[in-house]
Amino acid sequence: MTIDSPTGASASLSGAQALVAQFSARGVRRIYGVPGGDCSLDIIAAAHEAGIAFVLARTENSAAMMAAAEAQISGSLGVLLTTRGPGLANGVNGVACAMLDRCALLVISDGYENEQAFVSHQRFDQQRLMEPITKATLRVESPQALPAIGALLDLAMTRPHGPVYLEVTGQGMRGKVPAASLRAEPAPCAALPPHASDTVSAARVAMAKSRRPVIIAGLQTREPKAAEALRRLAKQWGCPVFATYMGKGALADTDPQMMGHFMAGGAEDETLKSADLVLTFGLDPIELLPKPWRYQAPVIELATHAFARNHFTPAVALVGDLADAASQLAEGLAASAWKDNDLASLKTHMRDRAGVGGEGQGDGTITPTQLARTACGLLPDGVRIAVDAGAHMLPVMAFFEAQQPFDALISRGLATMAYALPSAIGAALADPSHPVVAFTGDGGLMMCASELATAAQAGCKLTVIVFNDSAIAMIGVKQNQRGLERLGMDYSPTDFAAVARGYGCEGFNVAREGELADTIRKALAAAGPAVVDVKVDPSSYPAQMRSLRG
């Protein structure tokens, strides 16, 4: 999709100032990126005048994730600034992450002027590159195109949230327009469609007949009103609730009705197969593993928008406002047949499945489960975590108890490595009132270790805990499951504590179980960023993956 550019006039504000005015109207407080020598400089200067900080990241990929994390936590717009050619190309993975993880992000890069058609250096079709991973693109060749920017930003913040791409030129950013000719305020959010009365009635009938219903909460429940509605409906119905990784915290993990995570795997398999009704509450198919839906119970789907691809065909679909749908469905709804002891037993079962094989051999070595249990038990109140892709996410997500949406940041749409540290930086800057802890594997951290320097330079208060097994553990497990020889899965040893100190962070090493708790406490007490490099024994991962994923 390409936004059409309406015409405008000249003088008063530069294009860069007009762009930044759009940011201010949407509550943007920071721009993340790696600048170039052309339009980036105009935008950074205009942002500084408006009180919007520029955070210099070490890579564009990481900068995109920082901006997306800030957008999720603030509810505003994330902004990524790159230079043309290699700068934009380096940010593609982070932009794809924002697209598939439903994050409102503006990506800005400069392009060549029209009269520079002869130039081939660093040149490719940047809009075409970005089209598959953005909701829309716009090129600003002159000030006359500036009025279209507002609509572009509004689109990024329209459900489902996602990135948009803005290509700017020197003429567009340094040319002048009258301030009165541009609308900076965001357009009012379009109201979600009302639910058809016959659809609501059909859902009510199915829910009233159900004796053993199950709710699956997804990423759309992170909106405050949706989370509140989920909590009310679950309590009234008295049934078990499972959450996807991105839906974690919509219902507090400490709530007796929150069973654990839904992965369409082994741990929750018996419960879902014995259910007589499944209600998906804000579940987005991007979160589901690439395998068929295997449950026979009819599905009632509550979602804010329809999906191009889905794992199941719902018996009833209510598309629109989640809180309104839940409120209508709760009218006159009686409690299900689930008993308190049923829920308590199921919750214990889920926790036991998460800990399979992780208690160690009593020889002082540290298993991933021991590390996750210990670290999560020491985290301060109000903590927010960011979790990288990899085998370590299984125990971390199982043992971290989220209380609110966005207590845990994780990529499940793209499920990319090198996510935890950049997202933790964005979270720490967006909301310093919450301590932040990043959980990462060694492979993920090696892909973005230079961002430790960004954390130190920005003065972030965050702790990074590294599951260091010198391997790509999850892929190694899959290689073993297929009966293949172990090839290409192992890294040479890395001392991440030494790397951290080199970047200006505090660094700690742990190799024995007896040292673990005290070392984590020291790292959590550090004034700035600190890294805890923990040598873990990965031998428990295969059993844990079989237990949770089947």
C-alpha positions as CSV (number, residue, x, y, z in Angstrom):
1,M,0.0,0.0,0.0
2,T,1.3,3.5,-0.9
3,I,-0.1,6.7,0.6
4,D,-1.1,9.3,-1.9
5,S,0.5,12.8,-1.3
6,P,-1.8,15.8,-1.2
7,T,-0.5,19.2,-2.3
8,G,0.5,22.0,0.1
9,A,2.1,25.4,0.2
10,S,5.5,26.9,1.2
11,A,7.4,28.7,4.1
12,S,7.2,28.8,7.9
13,L,8.2,25.3,9.1
14,S,10.9,23.1,7.6
15,G,9.8,19.7,6.6
16,A,11.8,18.2,9.5
17,Q,10.1,20.5,11.9
18,A,6.7,19.6,10.5
19,L,7.5,15.9,10.8
20,V,8.7,16.3,14.4
21,A,5.4,18.2,15.2
22,Q,3.6,15.0,14.2
23,F,5.7,13.1,16.7
24,S,5.0,15.5,19.5
25,A,1.3,15.3,18.9
26,R,1.5,11.5,19.3
27,G,3.5,11.6,22.5
28,V,6.9,10.4,21.0
29,R,9.7,11.0,23.5
30,R,12.6,9.3,21.7
31,I,13.9,8.4,18.3
32,Y,16.2,5.4,18.0
33,G,18.6,4.7,15.2
34,V,21.9,5.1,13.5
35,P,22.0,8.3,11.4
36,G,23.5,9.2,8.1
37,G,24.8,12.5,6.9
38,D,21.8,13.8,5.0
39,C,18.2,14.1,6.2
40,S,18.9,12.3,9.5
41,L,20.8,15.4,10.7
42,D,17.8,17.7,10.0
43,I,15.4,15.4,11.9
44,I,17.7,15.0,14.9
45,A,18.1,18.8,15.1
46,A,14.4,19.4,14.9
47,A,13.6,16.7,17.4
48,H,16.1,18.2,19.9
49,E,14.4,21.6,19.6
50,A,11.1,19.9,20.4
51,G,12.5,18.0,23.4
52,I,12.6,14.6,21.7
53,A,15.8,12.7,22.4
54,F,17.8,10.8,19.8
55,V,19.2,7.5,21.1
56,L,22.2,6.4,19.2
57,A,22.1,2.6,18.9
58,R,24.9,0.4,17.6
59,T,22.8,-1.4,15.0
60,E,19.7,-0.5,13.1
61,N,18.2,-3.9,13.8
62,S,18.5,-3.3,17.6
63,A,17.3,0.3,17.3
64,A,14.0,-1.0,15.6
65,M,13.4,-3.3,18.6
66,M,14.2,-0.6,21.1
67,A,11.6,1.7,19.4
68,A,9.0,-1.1,19.2
69,A,9.4,-1.9,22.9
70,E,8.9,1.8,23.8
71,A,5.8,1.8,21.6
72,Q,4.3,-1.2,23.4
73,I,4.9,0.1,26.9
74,S,4.0,3.8,26.2
75,G,1.0,3.0,23.9
76,S,2.5,5.6,21.5
77,L,4.5,5.4,18.3
78,G,8.0,4.1,18.1
79,V,10.4,5.8,15.7
80,L,13.4,4.3,13.9
81,L,15.8,6.6,12.0
82,T,18.3,5.1,9.5
83,T,20.3,6.2,6.6
84,R,19.7,5.0,3.1
85,G,21.1,1.8,1.6
86,P,22.9,-0.3,4.2
87,G,21.3,1.5,7.1
88,L,17.8,0.6,6.1
89,A,18.8,-2.9,5.0
90,N,20.4,-3.5,8.4
91,G,17.1,-2.6,10.1
92,V,14.9,-5.0,8.1
93,N,14.8,-7.8,10.7
94,G,13.7,-5.4,13.4
95,V,11.0,-3.9,11.2
96,A,9.8,-7.4,10.4
97,C,9.7,-8.1,14.1
98,A,7.5,-5.0,14.6
99,M,5.2,-6.1,11.8
100,L,4.6,-9.7,13.0
101,D,4.6,-8.7,16.7
102,R,2.0,-6.0,16.1
103,C,4.0,-2.9,17.1
104,A,3.3,0.7,15.9
105,L,6.6,1.8,14.4
106,L,7.6,4.5,12.0
107,V,10.7,3.7,9.9
108,I,12.5,6.7,8.4
109,S,15.2,6.6,5.8
110,D,16.5,9.1,3.3
111,G,16.4,8.7,-0.4
112,Y,18.1,10.3,-3.4
113,E,16.6,13.5,-4.9
114,N,14.8,13.2,-8.2
115,E,17.6,15.0,-10.0
116,Q,20.1,12.4,-8.8
117,A,18.7,9.7,-11.1
118,F,22.3,9.1,-12.3
119,V,23.4,7.8,-8.9
120,S,23.8,4.0,-8.4
121,H,25.9,4.0,-5.2
122,Q,24.0,2.6,-2.2
123,R,20.9,2.6,-4.3
124,F,18.0,0.1,-4.5
125,D,14.2,0.4,-4.5
126,Q,13.8,1.0,-0.7
127,Q,10.0,1.3,-0.8
128,R,9.8,-2.0,-2.6
129,L,12.1,-3.6,0.0
130,M,9.8,-2.4,2.8
131,E,6.5,-3.1,1.3
132,P,6.1,-6.8,2.5
133,I,7.0,-5.8,6.1
134,T,5.1,-2.5,6.5
135,K,1.5,-1.5,6.4
136,A,2.2,1.4,3.9
137,T,5.1,3.5,2.5
138,L,5.4,7.1,1.6
139,R,8.1,9.1,-0.2
140,V,8.4,12.8,0.6
141,E,10.1,14.4,-2.4
142,S,9.0,18.0,-1.6
143,P,7.1,19.9,1.1
144,Q,3.9,19.4,-0.8
145,A,3.9,15.8,0.3
146,L,4.1,16.6,4.0
147,P,0.3,16.6,4.7
148,A,0.2,12.9,4.0
149,I,2.5,12.0,6.9
150,G,-0.2,12.3,9.5
151,A,-2.3,9.6,7.8
152,L,0.7,7.4,7.6
153,L,1.4,7.6,11.3
154,D,-2.3,7.1,12.1
155,L,-2.2,3.9,10.1
156,A,0.7,2.6,12.1
157,M,-1.4,3.0,15.3
158,T,-4.5,1.5,13.8
159,R,-5.3,-2.1,14.8
160,P,-3.5,-4.3,14.0
161,H,-0.6,-2.1,14.9
162,G,2.4,-2.3,12.7
163,P,5.3,-0.5,11.0
164,V,5.1,2.1,8.2
165,Y,7.9,3.4,6.1
166,L,8.7,7.1,5.3
167,E,11.3,7.9,2.7
168,V,12.5,11.5,2.9
169,T,14.6,13.7,0.7
170,G,16.6,16.9,1.4
171,Q,14.0,19.0,-0.5
172,G,11.2,17.4,1.6
173,M,12.9,17.9,4.9
174,R,14.6,21.3,4.3
175,G,11.9,22.9,2.3
176,K,9.4,25.3,4.0
177,V,5.6,25.1,4.6
178,P,3.2,27.3,6.5
179,A,2.5,25.8,9.9
180,A,-1.3,26.4,9.5
181,S,-1.3,24.1,6.4
182,L,-0.5,21.0,8.4
183,R,-2.7,19.0,10.8
184,A,-0.4,17.6,13.5
185,E,-3.0,16.0,15.8
186,P,-3.7,12.3,15.3
187,A,-7.0,11.4,13.8
188,P,-9.5,9.9,16.2
189,C,-9.3,6.2,16.5
190,A,-12.0,4.5,14.4
191,A,-14.6,2.8,16.6
192,L,-14.5,-1.0,16.4
193,P,-17.6,-2.5,14.7
194,P,-20.6,-3.4,17.0
195,H,-21.2,-7.1,17.5
196,A,-24.2,-8.5,15.7
197,S,-27.0,-9.5,18.1
198,D,-27.5,-12.9,16.5
199,T,-23.7,-13.7,16.8
200,V,-23.7,-12.7,20.5
201,S,-26.8,-14.8,21.1
202,A,-25.2,-17.8,19.4
203,A,-22.1,-17.4,21.6
204,R,-24.2,-17.1,24.7
205,V,-26.1,-20.3,23.9
206,A,-22.9,-22.3,23.4
207,M,-21.3,-20.9,26.6
208,A,-24.4,-21.7,28.7
209,K,-24.3,-25.3,27.6
210,S,-20.6,-25.8,28.2
211,R,-19.6,-27.6,31.4
212,R,-15.8,-27.7,30.9
213,P,-14.9,-24.5,28.9
214,V,-11.3,-23.2,28.5
215,I,-10.2,-19.7,27.7
216,I,-7.0,-18.9,25.7
217,A,-5.9,-15.3,26.1
218,G,-3.7,-13.8,23.4
219,L,-1.7,-10.7,22.6
220,Q,-4.8,-8.5,22.0
221,T,-5.6,-8.7,25.7
222,R,-2.7,-6.5,26.5
223,E,-5.0,-3.5,26.0
224,P,-6.1,-2.3,29.5
225,K,-9.8,-2.6,29.0
226,A,-9.4,-6.0,27.3
227,A,-7.4,-7.3,30.2
228,E,-9.9,-6.1,32.8
229,A,-12.7,-7.7,30.8
230,L,-10.9,-11.0,30.6
231,R,-10.4,-11.0,34.4
232,R,-14.1,-10.4,35.0
233,L,-15.3,-13.0,32.5
234,A,-12.9,-15.6,33.8
235,K,-13.9,-15.1,37.4
236,Q,-17.6,-15.2,36.6
237,W,-17.3,-18.4,34.4
238,G,-14.9,-20.1,36.8
239,C,-12.9,-21.9,34.2
240,P,-9.2,-22.4,33.5
241,V,-7.3,-19.7,31.5
242,F,-4.2,-20.3,29.4
243,A,-2.2,-17.4,28.0
244,T,0.1,-17.2,25.0
245,Y,3.5,-15.8,25.7
246,M,2.5,-12.3,24.4
247,G,-0.8,-12.6,26.4
248,K,1.1,-13.2,29.6
249,G,0.0,-10.9,32.4
250,A,-3.5,-10.1,31.1
251,L,-4.7,-12.4,33.9
252,A,-2.0,-12.4,36.7
253,D,0.0,-15.6,36.8
254,T,-0.7,-15.7,40.5
255,D,-4.5,-15.9,39.9
256,P,-5.9,-19.4,40.7
257,Q,-7.5,-19.5,37.3
258,M,-4.3,-18.9,35.3
259,M,-2.9,-22.3,34.5
260,G,0.1,-21.4,32.4
261,H,1.0,-21.0,28.8
262,F,-0.8,-22.2,25.7
263,M,1.6,-23.6,23.1
264,A,-0.7,-26.2,21.6
265,G,1.8,-28.6,23.2
266,G,2.0,-31.5,25.6
267,A,1.5,-29.8,28.9
268,E,-2.0,-28.4,28.2
269,D,-2.9,-31.1,25.7
270,E,-5.2,-33.2,28.0
271,T,-7.1,-30.2,29.2
272,L,-7.8,-28.8,25.8
273,K,-8.7,-32.2,24.3
274,S,-11.2,-32.8,27.2
275,A,-12.7,-29.3,26.9
276,D,-16.2,-29.0,25.5
277,L,-15.7,-25.4,24.4
278,V,-12.7,-23.2,23.8
279,L,-13.0,-19.4,23.9
280,T,-10.1,-17.6,22.3
281,F,-9.8,-14.1,23.8
282,G,-7.7,-11.8,21.6
283,L,-5.7,-14.7,20.3
284,D,-3.6,-13.8,17.2
285,P,-2.5,-16.6,14.9
286,I,1.0,-15.1,14.6
287,E,1.7,-16.5,18.1
288,L,0.9,-20.1,17.4
289,L,3.5,-22.7,16.5
290,P,3.4,-23.9,12.8
291,K,1.3,-27.1,13.4
292,P,-2.3,-27.9,12.9
293,W,-5.0,-27.2,15.4
294,R,-5.8,-30.5,17.0
295,Y,-8.7,-29.9,19.3
296,Q,-12.3,-31.0,18.6
297,A,-14.2,-28.6,20.8
298,P,-16.1,-25.8,19.1
299,V,-14.3,-22.4,19.3
300,I,-15.8,-19.0,20.1
301,E,-13.3,-16.4,18.8
302,L,-13.1,-12.9,20.2
303,A,-10.8,-10.7,18.2
304,T,-10.4,-7.0,17.3
305,H,-9.9,-7.8,13.6
306,A,-10.2,-10.7,11.2
307,F,-7.1,-12.7,10.2
308,A,-5.9,-13.6,6.7
309,R,-4.7,-16.9,8.0
310,N,-6.1,-18.9,11.0
311,H,-5.5,-22.3,12.5
312,F,-9.2,-23.1,13.0
313,T,-12.6,-22.1,11.8
314,P,-14.6,-20.7,14.7
315,A,-18.1,-21.8,15.4
316,V,-18.8,-18.2,16.4
317,A,-16.6,-15.2,15.7
318,L,-17.1,-11.8,17.5
319,V,-14.9,-9.3,15.7
320,G,-14.7,-5.9,17.4
321,D,-14.2,-4.5,20.9
322,L,-13.0,-7.2,23.2
323,A,-14.3,-5.6,26.4
324,D,-17.7,-5.0,24.9
325,A,-17.9,-8.6,23.6
326,A,-16.9,-10.0,27.0
327,S,-19.4,-7.7,28.8
328,Q,-22.3,-8.9,26.6
329,L,-21.3,-12.6,26.9
330,A,-21.1,-12.3,30.7
331,E,-24.7,-11.3,31.1
332,G,-26.5,-14.0,32.9
333,L,-23.6,-16.4,32.5
334,A,-23.5,-19.2,35.2
335,A,-20.4,-20.7,36.6
336,S,-19.0,-23.7,34.8
337,A,-18.6,-27.2,36.3
338,W,-14.9,-26.6,37.1
339,K,-14.1,-26.9,40.8
340,D,-11.4,-25.1,42.7
341,N,-9.5,-28.3,43.4
342,D,-9.6,-29.1,39.6
343,L,-8.0,-25.8,38.9
344,A,-5.4,-26.2,41.6
345,S,-4.4,-29.6,40.4
346,L,-4.1,-28.5,36.8
347,K,-2.0,-25.5,37.8
348,T,0.4,-27.8,39.7
349,H,0.5,-30.1,36.7
350,M,1.5,-27.3,34.4
351,R,4.2,-26.1,36.8
352,D,5.5,-29.7,37.2
353,R,5.7,-30.1,33.4
354,A,7.7,-27.0,33.1
355,G,10.3,-28.2,35.6
356,V,10.8,-31.7,34.1
357,G,14.5,-32.7,34.1
358,G,15.7,-29.4,35.5
359,E,16.7,-30.2,39.0
360,G,20.3,-31.1,38.2
361,Q,22.6,-33.9,39.3
362,G,23.7,-32.5,42.7
363,D,27.2,-31.8,41.4
364,G,27.0,-28.0,41.7
365,T,26.4,-27.4,38.0
366,I,23.5,-25.2,37.0
367,T,20.6,-26.3,34.9
368,P,18.5,-23.8,32.9
369,T,15.5,-24.5,35.2
370,Q,17.6,-23.8,38.3
371,L,18.8,-20.5,36.9
372,A,15.2,-19.5,35.9
373,R,13.7,-20.5,39.3
374,T,16.4,-18.7,41.2
375,A,16.5,-15.6,39.1
376,C,12.7,-15.2,39.0
377,G,12.5,-15.8,42.8
378,L,14.9,-12.9,43.3
379,L,13.3,-10.3,41.0
380,P,12.1,-7.1,42.6
381,D,8.4,-6.0,42.7
382,G,7.2,-4.3,39.6
383,V,10.0,-5.8,37.4
384,R,9.6,-6.1,33.7
385,I,11.5,-8.8,31.8
386,A,12.5,-9.2,28.1
387,V,13.1,-12.7,26.9
388,D,15.1,-13.8,23.9
389,A,14.2,-16.6,21.5
390,G,15.8,-19.9,22.4
391,A,15.4,-23.0,24.7
392,H,16.0,-20.8,27.8
393,M,12.6,-19.1,27.2
394,L,10.8,-22.2,28.3
395,P,11.8,-22.2,31.9
396,V,11.9,-18.4,32.2
397,M,8.4,-17.9,30.9
398,A,7.2,-20.7,33.1
399,F,8.6,-19.4,36.3
400,F,8.3,-15.7,35.9
401,E,5.0,-14.5,37.4
402,A,3.6,-11.6,35.5
403,Q,1.0,-9.4,37.1
404,Q,0.1,-7.1,34.3
405,P,0.3,-7.0,30.5
406,F,3.7,-6.1,29.1
407,D,5.4,-7.4,32.3
408,A,7.1,-9.8,29.9
409,L,8.3,-8.6,26.5
410,I,8.9,-11.4,24.0
411,S,8.8,-11.8,20.2
412,R,6.4,-14.5,19.0
413,G,5.3,-13.3,15.6
414,L,8.9,-13.3,14.2
415,A,10.4,-15.1,17.2
416,T,13.7,-13.5,16.5
417,M,17.0,-13.9,18.4
418,A,18.8,-10.8,19.5
419,Y,15.5,-9.4,20.9
420,A,15.9,-9.3,24.7
421,L,18.7,-6.8,25.2
422,P,17.4,-4.1,22.7
423,S,13.9,-4.5,24.0
424,A,15.1,-4.2,27.6
425,I,16.9,-1.0,26.7
426,G,13.7,0.4,25.1
427,A,11.7,-0.6,28.1
428,A,14.2,0.9,30.6
429,L,14.2,4.2,28.8
430,A,10.4,4.3,28.3
431,D,9.5,3.6,31.9
432,P,12.4,3.9,34.4
433,S,10.0,3.3,37.3
434,H,10.1,-0.4,36.5
435,P,13.4,-2.4,36.9
436,V,14.2,-4.4,33.8
437,V,15.8,-7.8,33.4
438,A,16.8,-9.3,30.1
439,F,17.0,-13.1,29.8
440,T,19.0,-14.2,26.8
441,G,21.0,-17.2,25.5
442,D,24.6,-16.8,24.5
443,G,23.7,-17.0,20.8
444,G,21.1,-14.2,21.0
445,L,23.5,-11.9,23.0
446,M,26.3,-12.4,20.6
447,M,24.1,-11.0,17.8
448,C,23.6,-7.7,19.7
449,A,26.3,-7.5,22.4
450,S,27.4,-4.1,21.2
451,E,24.1,-2.7,22.5
452,L,25.5,-3.2,26.0
453,A,27.4,0.0,25.1
454,T,24.1,1.7,24.2
455,A,22.7,0.7,27.6
456,A,25.8,2.0,29.4
457,Q,25.8,5.3,27.4
458,A,22.1,5.8,28.0
459,G,22.4,5.1,31.7
460,C,19.9,2.3,31.7
461,K,19.1,0.5,34.9
462,L,18.9,-3.1,33.7
463,T,20.2,-6.6,34.3
464,V,21.1,-9.1,31.7
465,I,21.1,-12.8,32.6
466,V,22.9,-15.0,30.1
467,F,22.2,-18.7,29.7
468,N,25.7,-19.6,28.5
469,D,26.0,-23.1,27.1
470,S,28.2,-22.3,24.1
471,A,25.6,-23.6,21.7
472,I,22.4,-22.9,19.8
473,A,20.6,-25.2,22.2
474,M,17.1,-25.4,20.8
475,I,18.2,-26.1,17.3
476,G,20.7,-28.7,18.7
477,V,17.8,-30.5,20.4
478,K,15.8,-30.6,17.1
479,Q,18.9,-31.9,15.3
480,N,19.2,-34.7,17.9
481,Q,15.4,-35.4,17.6
482,R,15.9,-36.0,13.9
483,G,18.8,-38.4,14.5
484,L,21.4,-36.2,12.8
485,E,25.0,-35.9,13.8
486,R,25.7,-32.8,16.0
487,L,27.2,-30.4,13.5
488,G,27.3,-26.6,13.4
489,M,25.5,-26.1,16.8
490,D,28.4,-25.1,19.0
491,Y,30.1,-21.8,19.8
492,S,33.6,-21.2,21.0
493,P,33.5,-20.2,24.7
494,T,32.7,-16.5,25.5
495,D,33.2,-14.6,28.7
496,F,30.2,-12.2,28.6
497,A,31.1,-10.6,31.9
498,A,34.4,-9.5,30.4
499,V,32.6,-8.3,27.3
500,A,30.2,-6.3,29.5
501,R,33.0,-4.6,31.4
502,G,34.6,-3.6,28.1
503,Y,31.4,-1.8,27.1
504,G,31.1,0.0,30.4
505,C,28.7,-2.3,32.3
506,E,29.3,-4.4,35.4
507,G,30.0,-8.0,34.7
508,F,29.7,-11.1,36.8
509,N,30.5,-14.8,36.2
510,V,28.8,-17.8,37.8
511,A,29.7,-21.4,37.2
512,R,28.5,-23.2,40.4
513,E,25.0,-23.4,41.9
514,G,26.1,-22.1,45.3
515,E,27.3,-18.8,43.9
516,L,24.2,-18.1,41.8
517,A,21.7,-16.3,44.1
518,D,24.3,-14.0,45.7
519,T,25.7,-13.0,42.3
520,I,22.3,-12.2,40.9
521,R,21.5,-10.1,43.9
522,K,24.7,-8.1,43.3
523,A,23.8,-7.6,39.7
524,L,20.3,-6.5,40.5
525,A,21.7,-3.9,43.0
526,A,24.0,-2.4,40.4
527,A,23.4,1.3,39.7
528,G,23.5,0.8,35.9
529,P,23.5,-2.1,33.4
530,A,25.0,-5.4,34.7
531,V,25.5,-8.7,33.0
532,V,25.5,-12.1,34.8
533,D,27.2,-14.7,32.7
534,V,25.9,-18.1,33.9
535,K,27.4,-21.4,32.7
536,V,24.5,-23.8,32.3
537,D,24.2,-27.5,31.6
538,P,21.9,-27.8,28.6
539,S,21.3,-31.5,29.0
540,S,17.8,-31.0,30.5
541,Y,16.4,-29.1,27.5
542,P,15.3,-32.1,25.4
543,A,13.2,-33.5,28.3
544,Q,11.7,-30.0,29.0
545,M,10.9,-29.5,25.3
546,R,9.2,-32.9,25.1
547,S,7.2,-32.1,28.3
548,L,6.0,-28.7,27.2
549,R,5.7,-29.0,23.5
550,G,5.1,-32.7,23.0
